[in-house]
Amino acid sequence: MAKKKHTQHDRLFRATFSIKSEAELFIKKFLPWDINQFLDYDTLELKNSSFINEHLENQFSDIIYACRWEDSPKSVLLTFLFEHKSYPEKYPELQLLRYMLEGL
């Protein structure tokens, strides 16, 4: 992954979605109701969005939140990855897979 150049848009996006209440509003608005109704928003937590890859390079995976599934006997976590793109990603599924394998 190339080193990310932080644009004004990216800085605004990060500043906005680093605020838990803003992220919660976004999630509630855009997740389907049949998922949304079971999330325990009291447990919504901003996670570390940087990690070191196998080549010891610092990587940033943007804004990540975790949230427990309500009334679950297990600690089921849902992770939300918010990302501002200034260009269309050719293979976004590969980028997400890399985030999961290296940092999450």
C-alpha positions in Angstrom: 0.0 0.0 0.0 1.4 3.4 -1.0 2.0 5.9 1.7 -1.2 7.9 2.0 -1.2 11.6 1.3 -3.6 13.3 3.7 -5.8 15.8 1.8 -8.0 18.5 3.2 -11.0 16.2 2.6 -9.3 13.3 4.4 -8.5 15.5 7.4 -12.1 16.7 7.5 -13.4 13.2 7.2 -11.1 11.9 10.0 -11.9 14.8 12.3 -15.6 14.4 11.8 -15.8 10.6 12.2 -13.4 10.5 15.1 -16.2 12.0 17.1 -18.2 9.1 18.5 -21.6 10.9 18.3 -21.0 11.7 14.6 -20.0 8.1 13.7 -23.0 6.8 15.6 -25.4 9.1 13.7 -23.9 7.9 10.4 -24.1 4.2 11.4 -27.7 4.6 12.5 -28.7 6.4 9.3 -27.0 4.1 6.8 -27.1 0.6 8.3 -30.1 -1.5 7.5 -32.7 -1.5 10.3 -32.5 -5.3 10.8 -28.9 -4.9 11.8 -29.1 -1.5 13.5 -31.8 -2.6 16.0 -29.4 -5.1 17.6 -26.3 -2.9 18.1 -25.4 -1.9 21.6 -24.4 1.7 20.9 -23.2 2.2 24.5 -20.3 -0.1 23.6 -19.4 1.8 20.4 -15.6 2.4 20.6 -13.1 4.0 18.4 -10.2 1.6 17.7 -6.6 2.3 16.7 -6.5 2.9 13.0 -2.8 2.4 12.5 -0.6 -0.7 12.4 2.8 -1.9 11.4 2.8 -4.3 8.4 5.2 -7.2 7.7 7.7 -4.8 6.2 7.7 -2.7 9.4 5.9 0.1 7.6 3.4 2.2 9.4 0.0 1.9 7.7 -3.3 3.7 8.3 -6.6 2.0 7.9 -8.7 5.1 8.5 -11.5 5.2 11.1 -12.5 2.0 12.8 -15.2 1.5 15.4 -16.2 -1.7 17.2 -19.7 -2.3 18.6 -21.2 -5.3 20.5 -24.2 -7.1 19.4 -27.0 -6.4 21.9 -28.0 -9.1 24.4 -25.5 -11.6 23.0 -24.1 -14.2 25.3 -20.8 -13.8 23.4 -18.7 -10.7 22.8 -19.6 -10.3 19.1 -17.9 -7.3 17.7 -18.8 -5.5 14.5 -16.2 -3.3 12.9 -17.0 -0.3 10.8 -14.4 1.0 8.5 -15.0 4.6 7.3 -12.9 5.8 4.4 -12.9 8.9 2.3 -11.8 8.2 -1.3 -10.7 11.0 -3.6 -10.6 8.4 -6.5 -12.4 5.2 -7.2 -10.6 2.1 -5.8 -10.1 -0.5 -8.5 -10.3 -3.5 -6.1 -11.8 -2.2 -2.8 -12.4 -5.8 -1.6 -8.7 -6.5 -1.7 -7.9 -3.3 0.2 -10.4 -4.4 2.9 -9.0 -7.9 3.0 -5.5 -6.4 3.5 -6.8 -4.2 6.4 -8.3 -7.3 8.0 -5.3 -9.5 7.6 -2.7 -6.9 8.7 -4.3 -4.7 11.2 -7.6 -5.8 12.5 
